[in-house]
């Protein structure tokens, strides 16, 4: 009997993973087995509506025919080659990615993750300006590598490195006066998220974002838009800065960019690219053929399936029908939304999971975060609204 209990525990993926990996991730009490569209089927037969998309990665949901075909075809043709050789598929990915970016963005440097994209953006900023001061925005999150974590709000609690790679100061979010005062000739770059994802899908005021652009231009420093979460159609445009009507000097992208294959990109202007010498940046796996093929498929699907239009329609439905039950208001943009709760968001998150709906929490304890696939449908929104309405009110 004891041996059978031990055997069962060893066969449980949660137990096996906990025993074989570094236990740094709090994990949910579900084990996905397969998925299709926005639905996950677990090993115990539950059908979960995924409104979190694996931290905003599953842009096309699960099993999208264009994406799965592209991955299968490319893996059969050429699974990997490095940047030591030119690849048609990498050229196509770069061309399509820059084509959907703001007009001033003309070049792409492929990496593997959002943190790596931000790390390289900050390096490029210091190299281009020969300055050693970076400004970020309070409550922003940019990654866990040395430079990206240095510009992440409150990262000192987990940073771990003995010192920062450069001087860092934080502009209070939406403080226009502080932006103009703090951005000066000593600043190499300002990095910001148009929609602060980890902070709870907090969308910055247009006036503040425009102040960042005006002040950085006046001081000849660079403006970096971190669109790791908000990019690739999630806002209802390919990049959220397109709603704000500004042209940053650099954009970082990842998460949704390849629909589930690890990929990130640093997008820059021709002027910045001209100042980067061969050998100054590098990434073994960045721009590999599989990631490039997936990126092409995601961009093509967003166009062909009219997913930007779908994102805007589903956002409107969520705003209309989901301020119900414990939800008092909604912030964010597109399908990067923060639902403000009348109780700890963790309680609403758990209650929704009991209703077989997966959402996310955030650094704001009152905000429930939604980052569903861009293929979300009206019936999915109705299911969320109904579940929220069934959550027991506060007494």
C-alpha positions as CSV (number, residue, x, y, z in Angstrom):
1,X,0.0,0.0,0.0
2,X,2.8,2.4,0.9
3,X,4.6,1.6,-2.4
4,X,1.4,2.4,-4.3
5,X,1.0,5.8,-2.6
6,X,4.7,6.6,-3.4
7,X,4.1,5.5,-7.0
8,X,1.0,7.7,-7.3
9,X,2.9,10.7,-6.0
10,X,5.8,10.2,-8.3
11,X,3.4,10.0,-11.3
12,X,1.7,13.3,-10.3
13,X,3.4,16.0,-12.5
14,X,3.2,18.6,-9.8
15,X,5.1,16.3,-7.4
16,X,7.6,15.2,-10.0
17,X,8.3,18.8,-11.1
18,X,8.7,20.0,-7.5
19,X,11.2,17.3,-6.9
20,X,13.2,18.0,-10.1
21,X,13.2,21.8,-10.5
22,X,14.0,24.8,-8.4
23,X,10.7,25.7,-6.7
24,X,10.4,29.4,-7.5
25,X,6.9,29.4,-9.1
26,X,3.7,29.3,-7.2
27,X,1.6,26.9,-9.2
28,X,-2.2,26.5,-9.7
29,X,-3.9,23.2,-8.7
30,X,-4.5,22.2,-12.4
31,X,-2.4,20.2,-14.8
32,X,-3.1,21.0,-18.5
33,X,-3.2,18.0,-20.9
34,X,-4.2,19.6,-24.2
35,X,-5.8,22.8,-25.4
36,X,-7.8,24.2,-28.3
37,X,-8.8,27.8,-29.0
38,X,-9.2,29.4,-25.6
39,X,-9.9,26.1,-23.8
40,X,-7.6,24.0,-21.7
41,X,-8.4,20.4,-20.9
42,X,-6.8,19.2,-17.7
43,X,-5.6,15.7,-16.7
44,X,-8.6,15.3,-14.5
45,X,-11.0,16.2,-17.3
46,X,-11.8,19.8,-16.5
47,X,-12.4,22.2,-19.4
48,X,-10.8,25.6,-18.4
49,X,-11.5,28.8,-20.2
50,X,-8.1,30.4,-20.4
51,X,-8.3,34.2,-20.0
52,X,-4.6,34.5,-19.0
53,X,-2.9,33.0,-22.1
54,X,0.2,31.8,-20.3
55,X,1.3,35.4,-19.3
56,X,-0.1,36.8,-22.6
57,X,1.9,34.4,-24.8
58,X,-1.0,32.5,-26.5
59,X,-1.9,35.3,-29.0
60,X,-3.7,32.9,-31.3
61,X,-4.9,30.6,-28.6
62,X,-4.2,26.9,-28.9
63,X,-4.0,24.8,-32.0
64,X,-4.4,27.7,-34.5
65,X,-4.0,26.0,-37.9
66,X,-1.8,28.7,-39.4
67,X,0.6,28.6,-36.5
68,X,0.8,24.9,-36.0
69,X,1.3,24.4,-39.8
70,X,4.1,26.9,-39.9
71,X,5.9,25.3,-36.9
72,X,5.5,21.8,-38.4
73,X,6.7,22.9,-41.9
74,X,9.7,24.9,-40.6
75,X,10.8,22.2,-38.2
76,X,10.8,19.7,-41.1
77,X,12.7,22.1,-43.4
78,X,15.3,23.6,-41.1
79,X,14.9,23.4,-37.3
80,X,17.8,25.7,-36.5
81,X,20.7,27.8,-37.9
82,X,22.5,30.6,-36.2
83,X,22.9,34.3,-37.2
84,X,26.2,33.4,-38.8
85,X,24.1,32.7,-42.0
86,X,21.2,34.7,-43.6
87,X,17.8,33.0,-43.6
88,X,14.8,33.9,-45.8
89,X,12.4,33.2,-42.9
90,X,14.3,35.5,-40.6
91,X,14.2,38.3,-43.2
92,X,10.5,37.8,-43.6
93,X,9.9,38.0,-39.9
94,X,11.9,41.2,-39.6
95,X,10.1,42.8,-42.6
96,X,6.7,41.9,-41.3
97,X,7.5,43.0,-37.8
98,X,8.8,46.4,-38.8
99,X,6.0,46.9,-41.2
100,X,3.4,46.8,-38.4
101,X,5.5,49.0,-36.1
102,X,5.4,52.9,-36.1
103,X,6.8,54.3,-39.3
104,X,10.1,55.4,-37.8
105,X,11.0,51.8,-36.7
106,X,12.9,50.1,-39.5
107,X,15.2,47.4,-38.0
108,X,14.7,44.4,-35.8
109,X,17.2,42.5,-33.6
110,X,15.8,39.1,-32.5
111,X,16.3,37.7,-29.1
112,X,14.5,35.1,-26.9
113,X,12.5,36.9,-24.3
114,X,11.2,40.3,-23.1
115,X,13.9,40.7,-20.5
116,X,16.6,40.1,-23.1
117,X,15.0,42.6,-25.4
118,X,14.9,45.2,-22.7
119,X,18.5,44.4,-21.6
120,X,19.7,45.1,-25.1
121,X,17.6,48.2,-25.5
122,X,19.2,49.6,-22.3
123,X,22.7,48.6,-23.5
124,X,22.1,50.3,-26.9
125,X,20.8,53.5,-25.2
126,X,24.0,53.8,-23.1
127,X,26.2,53.0,-26.1
128,X,24.4,55.5,-28.4
129,X,24.3,58.4,-25.9
130,X,27.5,57.7,-23.9
131,X,25.4,58.5,-20.8
132,X,24.9,56.3,-17.7
133,X,21.5,57.3,-16.3
134,X,18.2,55.5,-17.0
135,X,14.8,56.7,-16.0
136,X,11.9,54.3,-15.6
137,X,8.3,54.7,-14.3
138,X,7.0,53.8,-10.9
139,X,5.2,50.5,-10.8
140,X,6.7,49.3,-14.1
141,X,8.1,45.8,-14.7
142,X,10.8,45.1,-17.3
143,X,12.3,41.7,-16.5
144,X,14.7,39.8,-14.2
145,X,18.0,40.1,-15.9
146,X,20.6,42.6,-14.5
147,X,19.7,45.8,-16.4
148,X,16.0,45.0,-16.9
149,X,15.5,44.3,-13.2
150,X,17.4,47.5,-12.3
151,X,14.7,49.5,-14.0
152,X,11.9,47.4,-12.5
153,X,10.0,49.1,-9.6
154,X,10.7,47.5,-6.2
155,X,13.1,45.0,-7.6
156,X,15.5,45.6,-4.8
157,X,13.6,43.0,-2.8
158,X,14.8,40.3,-5.2
159,X,17.5,41.9,-7.3
160,X,20.4,39.8,-6.0
161,X,23.3,41.5,-7.8
162,X,25.8,43.5,-5.7
163,X,25.3,46.7,-7.7
164,X,23.3,48.3,-10.5
165,X,24.9,48.6,-13.9
166,X,23.9,52.3,-14.2
167,X,22.2,55.0,-12.3
168,X,18.4,54.6,-12.1
169,X,15.7,57.0,-11.1
170,X,11.9,56.5,-11.2
171,X,9.4,59.1,-12.6
172,X,6.1,58.9,-10.7
173,X,3.6,57.5,-13.2
174,X,1.4,60.1,-14.8
175,X,3.3,63.0,-13.2
176,X,3.9,65.3,-16.2
177,X,5.7,67.9,-14.2
178,X,8.1,65.4,-12.8
179,X,8.8,64.0,-16.3
180,X,9.9,67.4,-17.5
181,X,12.0,68.1,-14.4
182,X,13.7,64.7,-14.3
183,X,14.5,64.2,-18.0
184,X,17.7,66.1,-18.7
185,X,21.0,66.0,-20.5
186,X,22.4,63.3,-18.2
187,X,19.7,60.8,-19.1
188,X,20.5,58.1,-21.7
189,X,16.9,56.8,-22.0
190,X,13.5,56.6,-20.5
191,X,11.8,53.2,-20.5
192,X,8.1,52.8,-20.0
193,X,5.2,50.4,-20.5
194,X,2.3,52.1,-22.3
195,X,0.1,49.7,-20.3
196,X,1.8,48.5,-17.2
197,X,1.1,44.8,-17.2
198,X,2.3,43.4,-13.9
199,X,1.0,46.6,-12.2
200,X,-2.5,45.5,-13.1
201,X,-3.0,46.6,-16.7
202,X,-2.7,50.2,-15.8
203,X,-2.8,52.4,-18.9
204,X,-0.7,55.5,-18.7
205,X,-2.4,58.9,-19.5
206,X,-1.8,60.0,-23.1
207,X,-0.7,63.4,-21.8
208,X,2.0,61.8,-19.7
209,X,3.2,59.6,-22.6
210,X,3.4,62.6,-24.8
211,X,5.3,64.5,-22.1
212,X,7.9,61.7,-22.1
213,X,8.3,61.9,-25.8
214,X,8.6,65.7,-25.8
215,X,11.1,65.8,-22.9
216,X,13.3,63.0,-24.3
217,X,13.5,64.8,-27.7
218,X,14.4,68.1,-26.0
219,X,17.3,66.5,-24.2
220,X,18.4,64.2,-27.0
221,X,17.9,61.0,-25.0
222,X,16.1,57.9,-26.1
223,X,12.5,56.7,-25.5
224,X,12.1,53.0,-25.1
225,X,8.5,51.6,-25.2
226,X,8.4,48.2,-23.5
227,X,5.6,46.4,-25.3
228,X,6.4,42.9,-24.2
229,X,2.9,42.5,-22.8
230,X,1.0,45.2,-24.7
231,X,2.4,44.6,-28.2
232,X,1.5,42.3,-31.1
233,X,-2.2,43.3,-31.2
234,X,-3.1,42.9,-27.6
235,X,-4.1,46.6,-27.3
236,X,-6.2,46.6,-30.4
237,X,-3.4,48.0,-32.4
238,X,-0.2,46.1,-33.2
239,X,1.6,48.3,-30.7
240,X,-0.1,50.4,-27.9
241,X,2.1,53.4,-28.7
242,X,0.1,53.7,-32.0
243,X,-3.0,54.6,-29.9
244,X,-0.9,57.2,-28.1
245,X,0.2,58.7,-31.4
246,X,3.9,58.8,-30.6
247,X,7.0,57.3,-32.2
248,X,9.5,55.9,-29.6
249,X,13.1,55.4,-30.6
250,X,13.0,51.7,-29.6
251,X,10.2,49.1,-29.0
252,X,10.7,45.8,-27.2
253,X,8.4,42.9,-28.0
254,X,8.1,39.3,-26.8
255,X,5.3,37.2,-25.2
256,X,2.7,37.0,-28.0
257,X,5.2,37.6,-30.8
258,X,5.6,33.9,-31.8
259,X,2.4,32.6,-30.2
260,X,4.2,30.2,-27.9
261,X,7.6,29.7,-29.3
262,X,10.2,31.6,-27.3
263,X,11.0,34.8,-29.1
264,X,11.6,38.5,-28.5
265,X,12.7,41.5,-30.5
266,X,14.3,44.9,-30.1
267,X,12.9,47.2,-32.8
268,X,14.9,50.4,-33.5
269,X,15.2,53.3,-36.0
270,X,17.7,53.3,-38.8
271,X,19.6,56.0,-37.0
272,X,20.1,53.9,-33.9
273,X,20.9,50.8,-36.0
274,X,23.6,52.7,-37.8
275,X,25.5,53.3,-34.5
276,X,25.5,49.6,-33.5
277,X,28.7,47.9,-34.6
278,X,29.1,44.2,-35.5
279,X,29.7,42.1,-32.5
280,X,28.2,44.6,-30.0
281,X,25.0,42.6,-29.7
282,X,24.4,38.9,-30.0
283,X,22.0,36.0,-29.3
284,X,22.6,32.3,-30.2
285,X,19.0,31.4,-30.5
286,X,17.6,34.8,-31.4
287,X,15.9,34.8,-34.8
288,X,16.2,31.1,-35.2
289,X,14.1,29.7,-38.1
290,X,11.4,28.1,-35.9
291,X,10.8,31.4,-33.9
292,X,10.9,33.4,-37.2
293,X,8.4,31.2,-38.9
294,X,6.1,31.4,-35.9
295,X,6.4,35.2,-35.8
296,X,5.4,35.4,-39.5
297,X,2.4,33.1,-38.9
298,X,1.2,35.2,-35.9
299,X,1.4,38.5,-37.9
300,X,-0.3,36.9,-40.9
301,X,-3.1,35.5,-38.8
302,X,-3.7,38.8,-37.0
303,X,-4.2,40.4,-40.4
304,X,-6.1,37.6,-42.1
305,X,-8.4,36.8,-39.1
306,X,-9.0,40.6,-38.4
307,X,-7.9,40.0,-34.9
308,X,-7.3,43.7,-34.1
309,X,-11.0,44.3,-34.8
310,X,-11.8,41.3,-32.7
311,X,-9.8,42.6,-29.8
312,X,-11.6,45.9,-29.8
313,X,-15.0,44.2,-30.0
314,X,-14.2,41.9,-27.1
315,X,-12.9,44.7,-25.0
316,X,-16.1,46.6,-25.5
317,X,-18.1,43.6,-24.4
318,X,-16.0,43.0,-21.3
319,X,-16.4,46.7,-20.3
320,X,-20.2,46.5,-20.9
321,X,-20.9,43.1,-19.2
322,X,-18.2,42.4,-16.7
323,X,-18.6,45.2,-14.2
324,X,-20.7,42.8,-12.2
325,X,-20.5,40.9,-8.9
326,X,-17.1,41.7,-7.3
327,X,-15.9,43.9,-10.2
328,X,-16.3,47.6,-9.7
329,X,-14.3,49.1,-12.6
330,X,-12.0,48.1,-15.5
331,X,-8.7,49.6,-16.6
332,X,-6.2,48.8,-19.4
333,X,-6.7,48.5,-23.1
334,X,-7.7,45.9,-25.6
335,X,-7.2,42.4,-24.1
336,X,-4.8,43.6,-21.5
337,X,-7.3,44.5,-18.8
338,X,-7.3,45.0,-15.1
339,X,-10.6,44.3,-13.3
340,X,-10.8,46.2,-10.0
341,X,-12.3,44.0,-7.2
342,X,-14.3,44.9,-4.1
343,X,-12.1,42.3,-2.2
344,X,-8.6,40.8,-2.7
345,X,-8.3,39.9,-6.3
346,X,-6.8,36.6,-5.2
347,X,-10.2,35.6,-3.8
348,X,-11.9,36.4,-7.1
349,X,-9.2,34.6,-9.0
350,X,-9.8,31.4,-6.9
351,X,-13.6,31.7,-7.2
352,X,-13.3,31.9,-11.0
353,X,-11.0,28.9,-11.1
354,X,-13.7,27.0,-9.2
355,X,-16.0,28.0,-12.2
356,X,-13.3,26.7,-14.6
357,X,-12.1,30.1,-15.7
358,X,-8.4,30.9,-15.5
359,X,-7.4,34.6,-14.9
360,X,-4.4,36.3,-13.4
361,X,-3.6,38.5,-10.5
362,X,-1.2,41.4,-10.4
363,X,1.1,43.5,-8.2
364,X,-2.0,45.5,-7.2
365,X,-3.9,43.3,-4.7
366,X,-7.2,44.7,-5.9
367,X,-6.7,44.0,-9.6
368,X,-7.6,40.8,-11.5
369,X,-5.7,40.7,-14.8
370,X,-7.0,39.4,-18.1
371,X,-4.6,38.6,-21.0
372,X,-6.7,36.1,-23.1
373,X,-5.9,35.0,-26.6
374,X,-6.7,37.5,-29.3
375,X,-9.2,34.9,-30.7
376,X,-11.5,35.4,-27.7
377,X,-15.2,35.1,-28.7
378,X,-18.4,36.7,-27.4
379,X,-19.5,33.5,-25.7
380,X,-16.3,33.4,-23.7
381,X,-17.1,36.9,-22.4
382,X,-20.6,35.9,-21.5
383,X,-19.2,32.9,-19.6
384,X,-16.9,35.2,-17.6
385,X,-19.8,37.7,-16.9
386,X,-22.1,34.9,-15.7
387,X,-19.4,33.5,-13.4
388,X,-18.6,36.9,-11.9
389,X,-22.3,37.4,-11.3
390,X,-22.4,34.1,-9.4
391,X,-19.7,35.0,-7.0
392,X,-21.2,35.6,-3.5
393,X,-21.4,39.3,-2.7
394,X,-19.6,40.8,0.3
395,X,-21.8,41.0,3.4
